[in-house]
């Protein structure tokens, strides 16, 4: 059976499992208390999500700017996730997607999709060095399992202050090739202030706009006694950002237009309909309306270190920046072993949508960055930087930022799929 069918079966089962609701041990189950508490804030606001998550994680860390407008929620208990952020305090929009129904019921046997604006997974998902299938197991949904260290287990809180938090996790994993991998993962999340935003992106923040941004520094260390190489297999890091879609939300991915080879892989879950992807002068536009399931990937020779999205309805411009290595050996993560293991993509985007039976996990959309395979000797480290920036407010101010960062106006983004 091919990868596409496996992927469809996987998604269907995950959706059904999440509809039955996965729960982390010890999570709040008093729904009456929960509903009364949540009534203090409007759904969709940062305050609503903060109150909800505080009931699930008593050790929640909230990073705040001095004026309290920019805030970021981080959870050591829920695998060091950045759950969401806001640019306008508790009453402001909550930019991350939180899967509320995943916090009640029994833990799912395959994956617990709590959501989150930025989470760290390790790969590869499939292939001869997969971390999600036991050695020799058939690569189908029944045998697929997200490793507990980044699915259900809590991470250690190392340090925190008003603007940053550091977490860590020791992992012992076995890949599909039978290689035992001893890994120490470290992850820091830091709130980026306005001065650093301007320096990072080379922009000016104009009157009439608000912003919030954070930087993650993700590190894995080979704490074992053996080298990770082309024969033993090696892990990679994988940052995934989940956001709320809208009818007029579009992902924008600049790419190297003069490089050789395909621009994008567009058939991860079956070919994405042509009317949902557009290429124009070094820019890829991808609908992010949460109405049609599809995933694409940009190969390392084509990828740039920046991508973004614009929600014309909410007037929200989101930018992500990440490390890339044009010469890196990126892992193929397909659920099969008959393709070269070092032929994967360096950046991905996903739009959620209903399955054939009408069920759906989201809606949400994702932008993702991936590292090359961590071919490390004992004691060596791989580090990956991944940052998220949100801007909201006056359209003219957002337009200036979009042109500087993505090379396109917000009007042109908005019109990308209009007939």
C-alpha positions as CSV (number, residue, x, y, z in Angstrom):
1,X,0.0,0.0,0.0
2,X,1.4,3.4,-0.9
3,X,2.4,6.4,1.3
4,X,-0.6,8.5,0.2
5,X,-3.1,5.9,1.3
6,X,-1.2,5.4,4.6
7,X,-1.3,9.2,5.2
8,X,-5.0,9.3,4.6
9,X,-5.6,6.4,7.0
10,X,-3.3,8.0,9.5
11,X,-5.1,11.3,9.4
12,X,-8.5,9.7,9.6
13,X,-7.6,7.7,12.6
14,X,-5.9,10.6,14.4
15,X,-8.9,12.8,13.8
16,X,-11.2,10.1,15.3
17,X,-8.9,9.6,18.2
18,X,-8.7,13.3,18.9
19,X,-12.5,13.6,18.6
20,X,-12.6,11.0,21.3
21,X,-10.2,13.4,23.1
22,X,-6.7,12.6,24.3
23,X,-5.8,13.6,27.9
24,X,-2.6,14.2,29.6
25,X,-2.4,12.5,33.1
26,X,-3.8,14.7,35.8
27,X,-5.6,17.1,33.5
28,X,-8.6,19.0,34.8
29,X,-11.9,17.1,34.3
30,X,-14.4,19.4,36.1
31,X,-16.1,20.8,33.0
32,X,-18.6,22.8,35.0
33,X,-15.8,24.7,36.8
34,X,-14.0,25.0,33.4
35,X,-17.0,26.5,31.7
36,X,-17.6,29.1,34.4
37,X,-14.0,30.2,34.4
38,X,-13.8,30.4,30.6
39,X,-16.9,32.7,30.5
40,X,-14.7,35.5,31.7
41,X,-13.1,35.8,28.3
42,X,-14.3,35.6,24.7
43,X,-13.3,32.6,22.6
44,X,-10.5,33.5,20.2
45,X,-8.8,35.8,22.7
46,X,-5.5,35.3,24.4
47,X,-7.2,35.5,27.8
48,X,-9.5,32.7,26.9
49,X,-6.7,30.4,26.0
50,X,-4.6,31.5,29.0
51,X,-7.4,30.6,31.4
52,X,-8.0,27.3,29.7
53,X,-4.4,26.2,29.7
54,X,-3.8,27.4,33.3
55,X,-6.4,24.7,34.3
56,X,-4.4,22.1,32.5
57,X,-0.8,23.1,33.5
58,X,-0.1,24.7,36.9
59,X,3.5,25.3,35.8
60,X,2.6,27.3,32.7
61,X,5.1,30.0,31.9
62,X,3.9,33.3,30.4
63,X,6.5,35.6,28.9
64,X,5.4,39.3,28.9
65,X,6.7,42.6,27.6
66,X,7.0,45.4,30.1
67,X,3.6,46.9,29.1
68,X,1.9,43.5,29.1
69,X,0.8,43.8,25.5
70,X,3.1,41.2,24.0
71,X,2.7,37.8,25.7
72,X,3.7,34.2,24.9
73,X,2.4,31.0,26.6
74,X,5.0,28.2,27.1
75,X,4.3,24.8,28.7
76,X,7.1,22.6,30.0
77,X,4.5,20.0,31.0
78,X,3.2,19.8,27.4
79,X,6.5,19.0,25.7
80,X,7.9,22.5,25.9
81,X,5.3,23.8,23.5
82,X,4.7,27.5,22.7
83,X,0.9,27.3,22.8
84,X,0.0,30.7,21.7
85,X,0.8,34.5,21.8
86,X,-0.8,37.9,21.5
87,X,0.2,41.4,20.6
88,X,-2.6,43.1,22.6
89,X,-2.8,41.6,26.1
90,X,-5.6,39.3,27.4
91,X,-8.3,40.8,25.1
92,X,-6.1,40.5,22.0
93,X,-6.3,37.8,19.4
94,X,-4.8,34.5,20.3
95,X,-2.5,33.6,17.4
96,X,-1.8,29.9,18.0
97,X,-4.3,27.1,17.5
98,X,-5.2,25.1,20.6
99,X,-7.0,21.8,20.3
100,X,-9.3,22.0,23.4
101,X,-10.9,18.6,22.9
102,X,-7.5,16.9,23.1
103,X,-7.1,17.6,26.9
104,X,-9.9,15.3,28.1
105,X,-10.4,11.5,28.0
106,X,-7.7,8.8,27.7
107,X,-4.3,9.4,26.1
108,X,-4.3,8.4,22.4
109,X,-2.1,5.4,21.5
110,X,-0.7,7.1,18.4
111,X,-0.5,10.9,18.8
112,X,-1.9,13.5,21.2
113,X,-2.6,16.6,19.2
114,X,-2.8,19.4,21.8
115,X,-2.0,22.0,19.1
116,X,0.4,24.8,19.7
117,X,1.9,27.8,17.9
118,X,5.4,26.1,17.9
119,X,6.3,22.6,19.0
120,X,9.5,20.6,18.6
121,X,9.4,17.1,17.2
122,X,12.2,14.9,16.1
123,X,12.2,13.1,12.8
124,X,12.3,11.3,10.5
125,X,8.7,10.1,10.7
126,X,9.1,7.4,8.1
127,X,11.9,5.8,6.0
128,X,14.7,3.4,7.1
129,X,15.6,5.6,10.1
130,X,12.1,6.3,11.3
131,X,11.5,7.1,15.0
132,X,7.8,6.4,14.7
133,X,7.9,2.7,13.8
134,X,9.5,-0.2,15.6
135,X,12.2,-2.1,13.6
136,X,10.7,-4.4,11.0
137,X,7.1,-3.1,11.6
138,X,5.0,-2.5,8.6
139,X,4.7,1.3,8.0
140,X,0.9,1.6,8.4
141,X,-1.2,3.5,10.9
142,X,-1.7,0.6,13.3
143,X,2.0,0.6,14.0
144,X,2.6,4.3,14.0
145,X,3.4,5.9,17.4
146,X,4.8,9.4,18.2
147,X,7.6,8.9,20.7
148,X,6.5,9.8,24.2
149,X,9.2,12.4,25.0
150,X,7.6,14.8,22.5
151,X,4.1,13.4,22.6
152,X,3.0,13.1,26.2
153,X,5.9,13.4,28.6
154,X,6.7,16.6,30.6
155,X,10.0,18.4,30.0
156,X,12.2,19.7,32.9
157,X,12.0,23.4,33.6
158,X,15.6,24.6,33.8
159,X,15.2,28.4,34.2
160,X,12.7,31.2,33.5
161,X,12.3,34.9,33.9
162,X,9.9,37.5,32.5
163,X,11.1,37.2,28.9
164,X,12.6,33.7,28.5
165,X,12.3,30.1,29.5
166,X,14.7,27.1,29.1
167,X,13.6,23.4,29.2
168,X,15.3,20.1,28.6
169,X,14.5,16.4,28.1
170,X,16.6,13.2,28.1
171,X,15.5,10.7,25.5
172,X,16.3,7.1,24.7
173,X,14.9,6.2,21.3
174,X,15.3,3.3,18.9
175,X,15.0,3.9,15.2
176,X,13.7,1.6,12.4
177,X,17.2,0.5,11.7
178,X,17.5,-0.8,15.3
179,X,19.9,1.9,16.4
180,X,19.7,3.0,20.0
181,X,19.8,6.8,20.2
182,X,20.6,8.6,23.5
183,X,19.6,12.2,23.1
184,X,19.5,15.3,25.3
185,X,17.2,17.9,23.9
186,X,17.4,21.5,25.1
187,X,14.9,24.2,24.1
188,X,14.8,27.9,25.0
189,X,12.0,30.3,24.1
190,X,12.6,34.1,24.3
191,X,10.3,37.0,23.8
192,X,11.7,39.3,21.1
193,X,11.2,43.0,21.9
194,X,10.5,45.7,19.2
195,X,14.1,46.8,18.9
196,X,15.2,43.2,18.2
197,X,12.2,42.7,15.8
198,X,13.4,45.7,13.7
199,X,17.0,44.4,13.8
200,X,16.1,40.8,12.9
201,X,13.9,41.7,9.9
202,X,15.3,45.0,8.9
203,X,12.0,46.8,9.2
204,X,10.4,49.8,10.8
205,X,7.4,49.3,13.1
206,X,5.0,52.1,12.0
207,X,2.3,53.7,14.1
208,X,-1.0,51.9,14.0
209,X,0.5,48.4,14.2
210,X,1.2,46.0,17.1
211,X,3.6,43.1,17.3
212,X,4.7,40.0,19.2
213,X,7.5,37.7,18.4
214,X,9.5,34.9,20.0
215,X,12.7,33.0,19.2
216,X,13.2,29.3,19.9
217,X,16.7,27.8,20.2
218,X,16.5,24.0,19.8
219,X,19.5,21.7,20.5
220,X,20.0,18.0,20.4
221,X,23.2,16.3,21.8
222,X,24.4,12.8,21.1
223,X,24.8,11.6,24.7
224,X,25.5,8.0,23.6
225,X,28.7,6.2,22.9
226,X,28.2,5.7,19.1
227,X,28.4,8.0,16.2
228,X,25.2,8.8,14.2
229,X,26.0,8.2,10.5
230,X,24.6,7.1,7.2
231,X,24.4,3.5,8.2
232,X,23.1,3.8,11.8
233,X,20.7,6.6,10.9
234,X,20.4,10.0,12.5
235,X,17.5,12.1,13.9
236,X,16.5,15.6,12.8
237,X,14.7,18.5,14.5
238,X,11.3,19.7,13.3
239,X,9.6,22.9,14.3
240,X,5.9,23.0,13.6
241,X,3.7,26.1,13.9
242,X,-0.1,25.8,14.1
243,X,-2.3,28.8,13.4
244,X,-6.0,29.6,12.9
245,X,-7.1,29.9,9.2
246,X,-9.6,32.2,7.6
247,X,-11.4,32.5,4.3
248,X,-8.8,35.1,3.2
249,X,-5.6,33.6,4.7
250,X,-2.7,32.9,2.3
251,X,0.7,31.3,3.0
252,X,3.6,33.0,1.1
253,X,6.9,31.1,0.6
254,X,9.8,32.9,-1.2
255,X,12.0,30.5,-3.0
256,X,15.2,30.5,-5.1
257,X,13.8,30.8,-8.6
258,X,17.1,30.2,-10.4
259,X,18.0,26.9,-8.6
260,X,17.7,23.6,-10.4
261,X,15.0,21.0,-9.7
262,X,11.4,21.2,-8.7
263,X,10.2,24.1,-6.6
264,X,8.0,22.1,-4.3
265,X,6.7,18.6,-3.4
266,X,2.9,19.0,-3.5
267,X,1.7,15.4,-3.2
268,X,2.4,14.4,0.4
269,X,-1.3,13.7,0.9
270,X,-2.3,13.4,-2.7
271,X,-1.7,16.2,-5.2
272,X,-2.8,19.6,-4.0
273,X,-5.5,21.1,-6.4
274,X,-3.9,23.5,-8.9
275,X,-6.2,26.3,-7.9
276,X,-4.8,26.2,-4.3
277,X,-1.1,26.7,-5.2
278,X,0.3,29.5,-7.3
279,X,3.9,30.4,-8.4
280,X,4.9,33.9,-9.3
281,X,8.4,35.4,-9.7
282,X,10.0,33.5,-6.9
283,X,7.0,33.3,-4.6
284,X,4.8,30.4,-3.8
285,X,1.2,31.2,-2.6
286,X,-0.8,28.5,-0.8
287,X,-4.4,28.8,0.4
288,X,-4.7,28.6,4.2
289,X,-8.4,28.5,4.6
290,X,-8.7,25.2,6.5
291,X,-11.0,23.7,3.9
292,X,-8.8,21.4,1.9
293,X,-6.2,19.0,3.3
294,X,-2.8,19.3,1.6
295,X,0.9,19.5,2.4
296,X,3.8,20.8,0.4
297,X,7.6,20.9,0.9
298,X,10.4,23.0,-0.4
299,X,13.7,21.2,-1.1
300,X,17.0,22.6,0.3
301,X,18.3,24.0,-3.0
302,X,15.1,26.1,-3.4
303,X,14.3,27.1,0.2
304,X,15.0,30.5,1.7
305,X,15.2,31.2,5.5
306,X,11.9,33.1,5.6
307,X,8.2,32.5,4.9
308,X,4.9,33.9,6.1
309,X,1.2,34.3,5.9
310,X,-1.4,37.1,5.7
311,X,-4.9,36.9,7.0
312,X,-6.7,39.7,5.2
313,X,-9.9,39.2,7.3
314,X,-8.1,39.7,10.7
315,X,-5.3,41.9,9.3
316,X,-2.6,39.7,10.7
317,X,0.8,39.3,9.1
318,X,2.9,36.3,10.3
319,X,6.5,35.8,9.5
320,X,8.7,32.8,10.4
321,X,12.5,32.7,10.1
322,X,14.7,29.6,10.6
323,X,18.1,28.2,9.9
324,X,18.7,26.5,6.6
325,X,21.6,24.6,5.1
326,X,21.5,24.5,1.2
327,X,24.0,21.7,1.3
328,X,22.4,19.8,4.1
329,X,21.3,16.2,3.9
330,X,17.6,16.4,4.7
331,X,15.8,13.3,5.6
332,X,12.9,11.9,3.5
333,X,10.1,11.3,6.0
334,X,7.7,9.3,3.8
335,X,6.2,6.1,5.2
336,X,8.3,3.9,2.9
337,X,11.8,2.6,2.8
338,X,12.4,2.3,-1.0
339,X,13.5,5.9,-1.6
340,X,16.8,7.6,-0.7
341,X,16.8,8.4,3.0
342,X,18.6,11.8,2.5
343,X,16.3,13.3,-0.1
344,X,13.8,15.3,2.0
345,X,12.5,18.8,2.1
346,X,13.8,21.6,4.3
347,X,10.6,23.6,4.9
348,X,6.9,22.5,4.8
349,X,3.4,24.1,4.9
350,X,0.1,22.4,5.6
351,X,-3.5,23.4,5.2
352,X,-6.0,21.3,7.2
353,X,-9.3,20.2,5.7
354,X,-12.1,17.7,6.2
355,X,-11.6,14.0,5.3
356,X,-14.0,12.0,3.2
357,X,-16.2,11.2,6.1
358,X,-16.5,14.9,7.0
359,X,-14.4,14.7,10.2
360,X,-11.7,17.2,10.8
361,X,-9.1,17.8,13.5
362,X,-8.9,21.5,13.0
363,X,-9.3,23.7,11.1
364,X,-5.7,25.0,11.3
365,X,-2.7,25.6,9.0
366,X,1.0,25.0,9.6
367,X,4.3,26.4,8.6
368,X,7.3,24.2,9.5
369,X,11.1,24.1,9.4
370,X,13.3,21.1,9.5
371,X,17.0,20.5,10.1
372,X,19.4,18.3,8.1
373,X,20.1,14.8,9.6
374,X,22.2,15.2,12.8
375,X,25.2,13.2,11.8
376,X,26.9,13.6,15.2
377,X,29.7,12.0,17.1
378,X,29.3,11.4,20.8
379,X,29.1,14.7,22.7
380,X,28.4,16.7,19.5
381,X,25.4,19.0,19.2
382,X,23.1,20.3,16.5
383,X,21.4,23.7,17.0
384,X,18.3,25.0,15.2
385,X,16.9,28.5,15.4
386,X,13.3,29.1,14.6
387,X,11.5,32.5,15.2
388,X,7.8,33.6,14.8
389,X,6.7,37.2,14.3
390,X,3.1,38.5,14.3
391,X,2.0,41.9,13.2
392,X,-1.5,43.3,13.3
393,X,-3.2,46.7,12.8
394,X,-3.3,49.2,10.0
395,X,-3.0,47.7,6.6
396,X,-0.5,50.3,5.4
397,X,1.9,49.4,8.2
398,X,1.5,45.6,7.5
399,X,2.1,46.3,3.8
400,X,5.4,47.9,4.5
401,X,6.6,44.9,6.5
402,X,5.3,42.4,4.0
403,X,7.2,44.1,1.1
404,X,10.4,44.2,3.1
405,X,10.3,40.6,4.4
406,X,8.4,38.6,1.8
407,X,8.9,40.8,-1.3
408,X,5.2,41.3,-2.0
409,X,2.4,43.7,-0.9
410,X,-0.5,42.6,1.3
411,X,-2.8,43.6,-1.6
412,X,-1.1,41.2,-3.9
413,X,-1.2,38.4,-1.3
414,X,-4.9,39.0,-0.8
415,X,-5.5,38.9,-4.6
416,X,-3.4,35.8,-5.2
417,X,-6.4,33.5,-5.5
418,X,-9.1,35.9,-6.5
419,X,-10.5,35.5,-10.0
